[in-house]
């Protein structure tokens, strides 16, 4: 059927009649001008893709009537313009595509139908680790080791780029996915197939929202959902409420964008924005650069929203010019946005749209701050850091407590490092990392760090040699302007040499600490500290030996590295003394906003971006030298411990199976609140005593060859064994932290995988009990795939993180939610019962289902299939099974 809105199609420029657009202003509907700008993008996509099949005219009306329908829990489809992936989530996606081709062929279909329809970019940025630091050749050594460890994965990805159309690979060593997206991949307005339309993106990384800062609507989705989008399926989403976040005032001179985003994160966590869009407006937005806006949008997952959107304004347009985009295309972009009413003037309040609710922040009220020690929303003013940490030491074990006995708060452990004697105590900094897309994309904080380093060196300050310092820029542009501005040498003198271009410490690829440091931490049971300019600091994520981890701006990372401890009050205590015995305070070396802006204006220029990005796909010689097959079907190597054909489609037939009641399930694990995807499917090191280690050892590998869980996401045998393998896992069945559980039929305490295998062999289904925010943190499809392979049929939780619930649905695992006001405690659940979950023949979204226990107790829970489309996926056993049946038939 033809598009019912074809009457509003017209050329943008009469001189180019073949370049058209859907002119939304021609709708002549007064509701359009009152829509939030983010909702206008959903509306345009629905109008352009309206075919009365996947997208219906009724969907368009629902979006246009957003002011009313936002409260009706109505489902709408959205077809994003493109998909972006990183290699940790990209490898399993390409593995799934390869396996789906095999499955379609077995069912008699054409395997080449399994091919991305929606353009996809895959940026390899998650594989490099900080194995070497504080050396002039650290970068080269880390990159060499990255290729040595990941050669097989990289060859597989290179095969994927040849075998699949519409899949572009950005090689390792190029930068961090979201910074590359911001500086290079983002279009703002697409020019494709004869039409102009807004750029939009979904990504297999939760921080995809960073691109919202440029006015490109984007958010993170599960890897499984992204694969469906790549195959041409729309995302099915509940029409979101939109919280208007009004910014007023101007930041104080010493405040950084990091301080602003940590303040917003805490504020919006308190407001409650889970499942909603946040749209920024107000005169304060005009005070923020695109880099500042991108920093704020980046941490959207930490405050729980789906998207954190800054509409396009003239500053956004100027950023495209600054980063070397084609000026003629940029002018065309502006004309299009003006024509469809999507260009904002934040100082013009008459343009302010309707919002679900409005909250406000005065930027002048923001003070320098950090977040921690275990969650990004736990903001602490820098002036309170010493006092806050010391209160955490003795507090009860939890997000703000380590439960250290009072008589041990001032314990000191002496140790020797490289022939010199040092001391460690609670609060000692052992990792200081300038890392992560959140901050390394922002020239103001990166140049601020460089200028602070310059002043520190000139004042005679140093960083203790045992502290693991590192600098991992988000793109080559950062290195370029740090070097050209003359600050790189000072960063190096303090130990902050460039160690790689990738996520590194922020995702747990922090590499090993010196053995003597680890021994001292272990001997004293010390709460050692990591300070990083990242976005996640969940326990066990950054490094197994840093129990406290604080998020901070790049200049503060250097300041705490110089201090060597978190237990310092910068206002009253000096960072150190110079050769003349003079005390040097932080205020003596902190650069002013004017200093930073002067350097930025001089050295962050378009030519820099053009030079870096024009050769981005060919500059890596090691990548160019990789050999990869060109066959359309992948030849699986049975000896591989990295790439393995997954069992998800074994025995799949064209006929649907009727969902069955889950009979007599045992509880595999019982959790409290805020169990993250790091707990469920860790990305970091593979512990030597773990089931995954035993498996790899049985395949002839030594511990040095284990690599990380993240790097082995293409092998289901490793990932199933790595599920719930986080050493900081807190399972209510066990009285200590660790990846173990009780196998109830025998009463034995076993590793989680081993217990699950015992249950599976006996034919017993499993469930997981959890509290609030189950699945918070990074977007990880393996946090759903892993439990599925362990035999988990359902999760019963108080609430879910949005992406993780979607991933569970995508794998056919039932997300159950307690009724309002109920939880395991109010229902008297111990987790030692056996659970029968009644699955009726006729299902509807968010219906209540009955759960019977072997104790005789009965209660109800909400089945969190939120849309009819999600129920369709469930009936198919998951979204990928649905796609295979569709392609095969």
Buried (B, 14 or more C-beta within 10 A) or exposed (E): EEBEBEEBBEBBEEEEEEBBBBBBEBBEBEBBEBBBBBBBBBBBBBBBBBEEEBBBBEBBEBBBBBBEBBEEEBBBBBBBBBBBBBBBBBBBBBBBBBBBBBBBBBBEBEBBBBBBEBBBBBBBBBBBBBBBBBBEEBBEBBBBBBBEBBEBBBBBBBBBBBBBEBBBBBBBBBBBBBBBBBBBBBBBBBBEEEBBBBBBBBBBBBBBBBBBBBBBBBBBBBBBBBBBBBBBBBBBBBBBBBBBBBBBBBBBEBBBBBBBBBBBBBBBBEBEBBBBBBBBBBBBBBBBBBBBBBBBBBBBBBBBBBBBBBBBBEBBBEBBEBBBBEEEBBEBBBBBBEBBBBBBEBEEEEBBBBBBEEBEBEBEEBBBBBBBBBBBBBBBBBBBBBEBBBEBBBBEEBBBBBEBEEEEBEBEBEBEBEEEEBEBBBBBBBBBBBBBBBBBBBBBBBBBBBBBBBBBBEBEBBBBEBBBBBBBBBBBBBBBBBBBBEBBEBBBBBBBBBBBBBBBBBBBBBBBBBEBBBBBBEEBBBBBBBBBBBBBBBBBBBBBBBBBBBBBBBBBBBBBBBBBBBBBEBEEBBBBEEEEEEEBBBEBBBBEBEBBBEBBEEBBBBEBBBEBBEEBBEBBEBBEEBEBBEEBEBEBEEEBBBBBBBEBBEEBEEEEEEBEEBBBBBBBBBBBBBBBBBBBBBBBBBBEEBBBBBBBBEEEBEEEEBBBBBBBBBBBBBBBBBBBBBBBBBBBBBEEBBBBBBBBEEEEEBBBBBBBBBBBEEEBBBBBBBBBBBBBBBBBBBBBBBBBBBBBBBBBBBBBBBBBBBBBBBBBBBBBBBEEEBBBEEBEBEBEBBBBBEBEEEBEBBBEBBBBBEEEEEBBBBBBBBBEBBBBBBBBBBBBBBBBBBBBE
